[in-house]
Amino acid sequence: MQFFYLIALCLSLAGLALLDRRWQLALWHNWRQTCLTIGIGVSVFIAWDLLGIWTGIFIHGNSSFILPMTIVPEFPIEEIFFLTLLCYCTLIIYRGSSKLWQRT
């Protein structure tokens, strides 16, 4: 049960990748630019999270759905996957809406 959240995040990323592959919105359109964009976004959010942890705003909490291990105190492993999902989803929405806007 501890891997449930991580598995859900990985399945969500796989679903986004399938949508991306179908309409070639990001990764299959320009993989280098996509990786750079997602990497920058994830890095900014990691810095944001670390600042929140340092100030005592963010805590890991206890749940039976997440792993008990952390990268640094209060920073769970799943957070990297969540931030990647967040940035990838945002990029796909942006590219998809841009394509739709150009058609009209």
N, C-alpha and C positions, 0 to 999 in steps of 0.2 A: 504494500500500500504506500510505502514511502516514495516510490518512484512515480506515483500517479501524476503529479504536477509536471515533472520533467518529461514524461511520456506525452502528456497532453500538449506541452509546448513543442516538442519535436513533431508530433502529428500536425499541429497547426502550421509549423514551418514547411512541412512537406506539402500541405494543401496549398499554401501560398506559392510554393515552387511550381506546383502543377498549373495553377492559374497563370503564373508568370510564363511558363513554357507554352501554354496554349495561345496566349496573346502576345508573347514576346515583349513584355513591358519593361523589365529591368535586367535581370541576370542574363536572360537569353538575347537581350537586345545589345547590351554592352557590359560584359561581366566585369571588366576592370573598373569601370566607373561605378558600377553598382557596389562592388566590394569596398571601394574607397569611400563611397557615400555612407554605406552602412557602418563601416569601421569608424568613421569620424563621428557619426551619430551615437554609436555605442560608447565610444570614448568619452564624449561629452556627458552622457547619462551616467557612466561609471563615476566620473568626477563629481557629478551632482549627488549621486548616492553616497559616495565616500564623505562628502561634505555633510550630508544629512546624518550619516552615522557618527561622524566626529562631533557634531553639535548635539547629538542625542535625540534627534527627531525620528530616525529610522531604527527599528529593531527587527531582529530576525523572527521572533515569536516562536511559538510551539504549535506545530500542526502534524498530524499523522500522514499528511499527503506530501510533505516535502522532506528532503534529505536532512539529516541532523548536521551534516558537515558544511562548513563555510570556507570561503576563500580567505577572507580576513574576518575577524569577529563581526558579527551582525550582517555579513554580506554572503548570502547563500549562493551556491553554485548555479541554481536555476535562474538567478537574476541575469546572468549573461545571455541565456537563451531567451528570456523574456524581453530584454532590451533589443536583441537581434530581431525578434518577432515584431516588436513595436516599430523599429526603423524600417524593416523590410515591408511591412504592411503599409506604412506611410508612403514609402517610395512607390509601391504598386498603385496605391490610390491616386497619387499625384500623376504618375505616368498615364494611368488609365483615363483619368479625367482630362488630361491634356489631349490625348488621342480623340476622345469623344468631342471635346471642344473644337478641335480642328476639323472634324467632319461636318459640323453645323455651320 
